[in-house]
Amino acid sequence: MLLSIIIPTYNEEKNLPRLIRHLCDHRDERLLEIIVVDGGSEDQTCEKARNLGLKQIFSCPRRSRACQMNQGAKAAKGEVLYFVHADTLPPSTYLDDIETAMQQGFPMGCYRFQFDSNRRILKFNSWLTRFDRISFRGGDQSMFIPKALFEEMEGFKEDHLIMEEYEFLLRARKHTPFKIIPKEIIVSARKYDNNSWFRVQLANVIVFNMYFLGFPQEKLVRTYRGMLRD
């Protein structure tokens, strides 16, 4: 297995160095490359990545996670793609975990997640991610998939401004087994720190249901951003 890690970024100068160091501290010959695709950051995100020795740093013409991840996948040379958000930390065993899952017949999968917070209500949110329901999934849990399968699925839909990972999971899982690795990826609780738990949950539920009711992407984005502080 040769793995390409793809990290979409936007103003992640604080989190990205921590993630890159973590990935590199636990790498071996199976990790072929780490690719950063930036969506027009106004901080030092790209400079921080270069200072850590990354060579594969791209600028996406659109601030769109779907476009950024597709661009990274197109540039990737590995046989397996691993999409990771900049404000997360996968388990130190991520290479073994992904290879084992694929050897078990699961070409695609993710982790459960755990917030970097001791708040009990957030621990409950984390506990729910062990269950195989689309409402408990999300990009924060990361996703691995063979590049050939990703290309066969034609990648993320670039007309999606939000919910792009949900859409891809629903489409891909009609064709391939999916593994929820029984370990936790650490996820930043910053959204909950900047907003109340209730406000974040309400925004998630409203936008999730609007998406499946067919509301336009622009309306979903306006609703979500209007309900939450960045």
C-alpha positions, 0 to 999 in steps of 0.5 A: 500500500502506498498512501497519499494524504490530502489535506484541504485548508483555509486559514489553518496556520494554527492547526496544520503544523500540528497535523503534519508533524503528527503524520510524519512522526508516525509515517513509514515507507507506506506514506508516499506524500502529504498534499495540501490544497489551499482555498485562498488562505489569508494567513500563513497556512501555506508558508507553515506547510513549506517550512515543514518540508512539504513539496506538494502544496497547491492553490485551488482557484475556488474556496471549495472543499470539494474542488480542493480535495478533487485537485489533491486526488488528481495530483496524488501518486499513491494507490490509496487516498486519505482525506484528512481535515487540518484540525484533526489528528488521526490515530498514530496507527493510521497506516496500519489501520487503513492497510488492515481494513483494506486487507479485510475487504473494506476498500473504503472507510473512516474513523469514529471521532473524539473531540479535544474537550472534556465536556460530557455532551461532546463525549455523547456526540463522539459516542454516536459515531460508532453507529453506521448511520449517515447522520453520524458521519462527516468529513472530520472522521477522515476517509480512505479510498483507493484512487482507482475507485475514487476516479471511477466514482468521479470524485466529489461533486464540485457543485456542492458548497457544503455536504460534499462528503455526505453526498460522496459517501451515499453514492460510493457506499452503494458500490463498495463495503465501508469500514468504521475503524473502531478507533477515534480521530481527535477533532477540534471542538472550536465550533462548539467553543465559539457557539453553544452546543445547542446552536451547533446541533440545531444548525446541523439538523436544519441544514442536514434536513434541508439538504435531503429535501433538495434545497439549493446549495447557496441556501444551505450555506447562507443558513449554516453561516447565518446560524453560527459564528466562525 
